Amino acid sequence: MPLNESIDPQHTDDIIECKYCSTNLFEEKEHESKINPIYIIGISALILTIGLYLNFYTVQKNLVEILFLMVAVISGYEIVNNGIRAISKGKFSISFLITVAAIGAFLIGEGAEGASVLFLFYIAEYLEDYAEQRAKKSVGSLIKLAPETAVVKRDGKYIELHAHAVDMDEIVVVKPGEKIPLDGTVINGIS
């Protein structure tokens, strides 16, 4: 249907599509890891707890260091990978700094601190991603509430257009009970 064709304002079968609406900006971002982050956090927390317990109550330092190294590998894999990728592009990132701190801790014999840094940073990254996805989902659901079309009055005729196709200073007709498709100023009527 051409943009300037007159239609009945109640007719909603024909909707003019917009190139901007074909993509979903609010799609959930896939986590880099194929494993659920909650499992990684749970497994790492369990191994770290066992390692800390053994560190304080036993003399088996080799086993303890292996446990801390396991935590570092499990929860720190993505962090180290991102840090190395960033520095290879000539950029400093927080992932690179966390990687350097963890490696330094292991080199001076403080595996508990190295594993803890990587583990806590992994949790922080997970919470940040989770909050971002929740915010995107909330904004996306609000945007979905807005109508995609608007009835515009042009030359005494009512034309149904996609909301993106409405020009500035055009008169948009909104009947009582309908959703308001665009920002504007009420120039006539109340509801």
BALOBA-1460 file (C-alpha; in Angstrom, 3 decimals):
// residues 191
<rec num="1" residu="m" x="0.000" y="0.000" z="0.000"/>
<rec num="2" residu="p" x="1.511" y="3.385" z="-0.932"/>
<rec num="3" residu="l" x="2.214" y="5.795" z="1.889"/>
<rec num="4" residu="n" x="-0.167" y="8.427" z="0.577"/>
<rec num="5" residu="e" x="-3.176" y="6.166" z="0.026"/>
<rec num="6" residu="s" x="-6.177" y="7.068" z="2.134"/>
<rec num="7" residu="i" x="-7.545" y="4.356" z="4.430"/>
<rec num="8" residu="d" x="-10.152" y="3.966" z="7.079"/>
<rec num="9" residu="p" x="-8.598" y="4.675" z="10.525"/>
<rec num="10" residu="q" x="-10.163" y="1.460" z="11.879"/>
<rec num="11" residu="h" x="-8.492" y="-0.652" z="9.156"/>
<rec num="12" residu="t" x="-5.381" y="-2.293" z="10.593"/>
<rec num="13" residu="d" x="-4.734" y="-5.272" z="8.273"/>
<rec num="14" residu="d" x="-2.234" y="-3.467" z="6.032"/>
<rec num="15" residu="i" x="0.800" y="-2.227" z="7.938"/>
<rec num="16" residu="i" x="3.655" y="-0.455" z="6.242"/>
<rec num="17" residu="e" x="6.906" y="-2.056" z="7.354"/>
<rec num="18" residu="c" x="10.001" y="-0.150" z="8.339"/>
<rec num="19" residu="k" x="13.557" y="-1.300" z="7.721"/>
<rec num="20" residu="y" x="14.457" y="-0.327" z="11.290"/>
<rec num="21" residu="c" x="11.945" y="-2.681" z="12.878"/>
<rec num="22" residu="s" x="13.163" y="-5.883" z="11.245"/>
<rec num="23" residu="t" x="15.976" y="-6.356" z="13.764"/>
<rec num="24" residu="n" x="15.658" y="-7.016" z="17.444"/>
<rec num="25" residu="l" x="18.010" y="-4.787" z="19.387"/>
<rec num="26" residu="f" x="16.985" y="-6.480" z="22.585"/>
<rec num="27" residu="e" x="17.967" y="-10.041" z="21.779"/>
<rec num="28" residu="e" x="19.634" y="-11.800" z="24.644"/>
<rec num="29" residu="k" x="23.386" y="-11.887" z="24.371"/>
<rec num="30" residu="e" x="24.745" y="-15.407" z="24.395"/>
<rec num="31" residu="h" x="27.343" y="-16.042" z="27.035"/>
<rec num="32" residu="e" x="30.734" y="-16.942" z="25.554"/>
<rec num="33" residu="s" x="30.867" y="-20.180" z="27.495"/>
<rec num="34" residu="k" x="28.695" y="-23.119" z="26.472"/>
<rec num="35" residu="i" x="28.370" y="-24.056" z="30.151"/>
<rec num="36" residu="n" x="25.782" y="-22.316" z="32.282"/>
<rec num="37" residu="p" x="27.561" y="-19.630" z="34.367"/>
<rec num="38" residu="i" x="25.695" y="-20.751" z="37.493"/>
<rec num="39" residu="y" x="27.342" y="-24.175" z="37.195"/>
<rec num="40" residu="i" x="30.755" y="-22.574" z="36.798"/>
<rec num="41" residu="i" x="30.159" y="-20.414" z="39.866"/>
<rec num="42" residu="g" x="28.877" y="-23.377" z="41.898"/>
<rec num="43" residu="i" x="31.706" y="-25.734" z="40.957"/>
<rec num="44" residu="s" x="34.333" y="-23.040" z="41.477"/>
<rec num="45" residu="a" x="32.864" y="-22.076" z="44.858"/>
<rec num="46" residu="l" x="32.890" y="-25.700" z="45.997"/>
<rec num="47" residu="i" x="36.482" y="-26.328" z="44.892"/>
<rec num="48" residu="l" x="37.644" y="-22.985" z="46.352"/>
<rec num="49" residu="t" x="35.979" y="-23.775" z="49.675"/>
<rec num="50" residu="i" x="37.601" y="-27.205" z="49.803"/>
<rec num="51" residu="g" x="40.965" y="-25.661" z="48.875"/>
<rec num="52" residu="l" x="40.684" y="-22.991" z="51.583"/>
<rec num="53" residu="y" x="39.674" y="-25.581" z="54.167"/>
<rec num="54" residu="l" x="42.611" y="-27.828" z="53.270"/>
<rec num="55" residu="n" x="44.946" y="-24.818" z="53.180"/>
<rec num="56" residu="f" x="44.160" y="-23.959" z="56.803"/>
<rec num="57" residu="y" x="43.756" y="-27.428" z="58.321"/>
<rec num="58" residu="t" x="46.194" y="-29.685" z="56.438"/>
<rec num="59" residu="v" x="49.768" y="-29.663" z="55.257"/>
<rec num="60" residu="q" x="49.021" y="-30.979" z="51.759"/>
<rec num="61" residu="k" x="50.127" y="-27.834" z="49.941"/>
<rec num="62" residu="n" x="50.503" y="-29.514" z="46.527"/>
<rec num="63" residu="l" x="46.871" y="-30.693" z="46.547"/>
<rec num="64" residu="v" x="45.753" y="-27.251" z="47.730"/>
<rec num="65" residu="e" x="47.615" y="-25.503" z="44.900"/>
<rec num="66" residu="i" x="46.083" y="-27.914" z="42.377"/>
<rec num="67" residu="l" x="42.608" y="-27.091" z="43.719"/>
<rec num="68" residu="f" x="43.292" y="-23.353" z="43.479"/>
<rec num="69" residu="l" x="44.624" y="-23.831" z="39.963"/>
<rec num="70" residu="m" x="41.429" y="-25.718" z="39.056"/>
<rec num="71" residu="v" x="39.344" y="-22.785" z="40.302"/>
<rec num="72" residu="a" x="41.492" y="-20.403" z="38.274"/>
<rec num="73" residu="v" x="41.044" y="-22.477" z="35.120"/>
<rec num="74" residu="i" x="37.309" y="-23.062" z="35.562"/>
<rec num="75" residu="s" x="36.250" y="-19.536" z="36.482"/>
<rec num="76" residu="g" x="39.108" y="-17.662" z="34.871"/>
<rec num="77" residu="y" x="39.212" y="-19.202" z="31.404"/>
<rec num="78" residu="e" x="37.087" y="-16.501" z="29.738"/>
<rec num="79" residu="i" x="38.748" y="-13.721" z="31.712"/>
<rec num="80" residu="v" x="42.267" y="-14.793" z="30.743"/>
<rec num="81" residu="n" x="41.182" y="-15.366" z="27.148"/>
<rec num="82" residu="n" x="39.615" y="-11.883" z="26.948"/>
<rec num="83" residu="g" x="42.667" y="-10.323" z="28.599"/>
<rec num="84" residu="i" x="45.092" y="-11.949" z="26.172"/>
<rec num="85" residu="r" x="42.899" y="-11.003" z="23.197"/>
<rec num="86" residu="a" x="42.733" y="-7.377" z="24.365"/>
<rec num="87" residu="i" x="46.474" y="-7.015" z="24.930"/>
<rec num="88" residu="s" x="47.206" y="-8.642" z="21.561"/>
<rec num="89" residu="k" x="45.196" y="-5.801" z="19.994"/>
<rec num="90" residu="g" x="47.226" y="-3.273" z="21.969"/>
<rec num="91" residu="k" x="44.451" y="-2.442" z="24.435"/>
<rec num="92" residu="f" x="44.551" y="-2.664" z="28.188"/>
<rec num="93" residu="s" x="41.445" y="-4.121" z="29.734"/>
<rec num="94" residu="i" x="40.329" y="-5.032" z="33.210"/>
<rec num="95" residu="s" x="40.472" y="-8.698" z="32.135"/>
<rec num="96" residu="f" x="44.171" y="-8.322" z="31.339"/>
<rec num="97" residu="l" x="44.849" y="-6.662" z="34.693"/>
<rec num="98" residu="i" x="42.965" y="-9.400" z="36.566"/>
<rec num="99" residu="t" x="44.952" y="-11.998" z="34.610"/>
<rec num="100" residu="v" x="48.259" y="-10.362" z="35.549"/>
<rec num="101" residu="a" x="47.185" y="-10.145" z="39.205"/>
<rec num="102" residu="a" x="46.177" y="-13.813" z="39.306"/>
<rec num="103" residu="i" x="49.355" y="-15.009" z="37.586"/>
<rec num="104" residu="g" x="51.428" y="-12.869" z="39.959"/>
<rec num="105" residu="a" x="49.626" y="-14.331" z="42.968"/>
<rec num="106" residu="f" x="50.309" y="-17.882" z="41.800"/>
<rec num="107" residu="l" x="53.965" y="-17.083" z="41.086"/>
<rec num="108" residu="i" x="54.553" y="-15.782" z="44.630"/>
<rec num="109" residu="g" x="52.864" y="-18.857" z="46.120"/>
<rec num="110" residu="e" x="49.506" y="-17.273" z="46.965"/>
<rec num="111" residu="g" x="47.221" y="-19.488" z="44.903"/>
<rec num="112" residu="a" x="44.255" y="-18.775" z="47.162"/>
<rec num="113" residu="e" x="44.419" y="-15.072" z="46.301"/>
<rec num="114" residu="g" x="44.908" y="-15.731" z="42.579"/>
<rec num="115" residu="a" x="41.980" y="-18.139" z="42.433"/>
<rec num="116" residu="s" x="39.826" y="-15.813" z="44.530"/>
<rec num="117" residu="v" x="40.524" y="-12.818" z="42.277"/>
<rec num="118" residu="l" x="39.503" y="-14.739" z="39.166"/>
<rec num="119" residu="f" x="36.489" y="-16.300" z="40.859"/>
<rec num="120" residu="l" x="35.180" y="-13.010" z="42.261"/>
<rec num="121" residu="f" x="35.737" y="-11.219" z="38.966"/>
<rec num="122" residu="y" x="33.838" y="-13.977" z="37.152"/>
<rec num="123" residu="i" x="30.919" y="-13.476" z="39.539"/>
<rec num="124" residu="a" x="31.052" y="-9.701" z="38.990"/>
<rec num="125" residu="e" x="31.035" y="-10.180" z="35.194"/>
<rec num="126" residu="y" x="28.119" y="-12.590" z="35.461"/>
<rec num="127" residu="l" x="26.099" y="-10.177" z="37.602"/>
<rec num="128" residu="e" x="26.850" y="-7.317" z="35.213"/>
<rec num="129" residu="d" x="25.691" y="-9.389" z="32.212"/>
<rec num="130" residu="y" x="22.600" y="-10.528" z="34.107"/>
<rec num="131" residu="a" x="21.638" y="-6.951" z="35.039"/>
<rec num="132" residu="e" x="22.236" y="-5.798" z="31.451"/>
<rec num="133" residu="q" x="20.018" y="-8.553" z="30.044"/>
<rec num="134" residu="r" x="17.258" y="-7.742" z="32.530"/>
<rec num="135" residu="a" x="17.411" y="-4.052" z="31.614"/>
<rec num="136" residu="k" x="17.306" y="-4.868" z="27.885"/>
<rec num="137" residu="k" x="14.367" y="-7.184" z="28.421"/>
<rec num="138" residu="s" x="12.496" y="-4.494" z="30.377"/>
<rec num="139" residu="v" x="13.141" y="-1.806" z="27.772"/>
<rec num="140" residu="g" x="12.261" y="-4.248" z="24.997"/>
<rec num="141" residu="s" x="8.926" y="-5.107" z="26.607"/>
<rec num="142" residu="l" x="8.151" y="-1.399" z="26.983"/>
<rec num="143" residu="i" x="8.970" y="-0.768" z="23.335"/>
<rec num="144" residu="k" x="6.744" y="-3.671" z="22.295"/>
<rec num="145" residu="l" x="3.845" y="-1.919" z="24.059"/>
<rec num="146" residu="a" x="4.136" y="1.066" z="21.726"/>
<rec num="147" residu="p" x="2.014" y="0.712" z="18.584"/>
<rec num="148" residu="e" x="3.921" y="0.273" z="15.333"/>
<rec num="149" residu="t" x="1.458" y="2.322" z="13.298"/>
<rec num="150" residu="a" x="-0.013" y="5.803" z="13.548"/>
<rec num="151" residu="v" x="-3.040" y="7.325" z="11.844"/>
<rec num="152" residu="v" x="-2.000" y="10.652" z="10.331"/>
<rec num="153" residu="k" x="-4.324" y="13.340" z="9.004"/>
<rec num="154" residu="r" x="-3.032" y="14.632" z="5.637"/>
<rec num="155" residu="d" x="-5.090" y="16.858" z="3.358"/>
<rec num="156" residu="g" x="-8.281" y="15.917" z="5.194"/>
<rec num="157" residu="k" x="-7.641" y="12.171" z="4.739"/>
<rec num="158" residu="y" x="-6.641" y="9.606" z="7.328"/>
<rec num="159" residu="i" x="-3.531" y="7.638" z="6.428"/>
<rec num="160" residu="e" x="-2.150" y="4.747" z="8.443"/>
<rec num="161" residu="l" x="1.656" y="4.824" z="8.455"/>
<rec num="162" residu="h" x="4.399" y="3.014" z="10.261"/>
<rec num="163" residu="a" x="5.390" y="5.117" z="13.280"/>
<rec num="164" residu="h" x="8.867" y="5.704" z="11.838"/>
<rec num="165" residu="a" x="7.353" y="7.135" z="8.649"/>
<rec num="166" residu="v" x="5.509" y="9.987" z="10.405"/>
<rec num="167" residu="d" x="7.121" y="13.366" z="9.751"/>
<rec num="168" residu="m" x="7.683" y="16.122" z="12.299"/>
<rec num="169" residu="d" x="4.722" y="18.467" z="12.898"/>
<rec num="170" residu="e" x="2.185" y="16.067" z="11.382"/>
<rec num="171" residu="i" x="-1.174" y="15.605" z="13.059"/>
<rec num="172" residu="v" x="-1.577" y="12.119" z="14.520"/>
<rec num="173" residu="v" x="-5.126" y="11.020" z="15.290"/>
<rec num="174" residu="v" x="-5.541" y="8.986" z="18.479"/>
<rec num="175" residu="k" x="-9.009" y="7.711" z="19.335"/>
<rec num="176" residu="p" x="-10.101" y="7.180" z="22.977"/>
<rec num="177" residu="g" x="-8.652" y="3.952" z="24.360"/>
<rec num="178" residu="e" x="-5.903" y="3.675" z="21.727"/>
<rec num="179" residu="k" x="-2.234" y="3.702" z="22.579"/>
<rec num="180" residu="i" x="-0.304" y="6.837" z="21.680"/>
<rec num="181" residu="p" x="2.267" y="5.901" z="19.011"/>
<rec num="182" residu="l" x="4.544" y="8.972" z="19.170"/>
<rec num="183" residu="d" x="5.528" y="11.851" z="21.413"/>
<rec num="184" residu="g" x="3.652" y="15.054" z="20.734"/>
<rec num="185" residu="t" x="1.391" y="17.801" z="21.992"/>
<rec num="186" residu="v" x="-2.388" y="17.525" z="22.259"/>
<rec num="187" residu="i" x="-3.839" y="20.192" z="19.970"/>
<rec num="188" residu="n" x="-7.512" y="19.199" z="20.074"/>
<rec num="189" residu="g" x="-9.731" y="17.072" z="22.280"/>
<rec num="190" residu="i" x="-9.462" y="15.327" z="25.623"/>
<rec num="191" residu="s" x="-9.771" y="11.742" z="26.734"/>
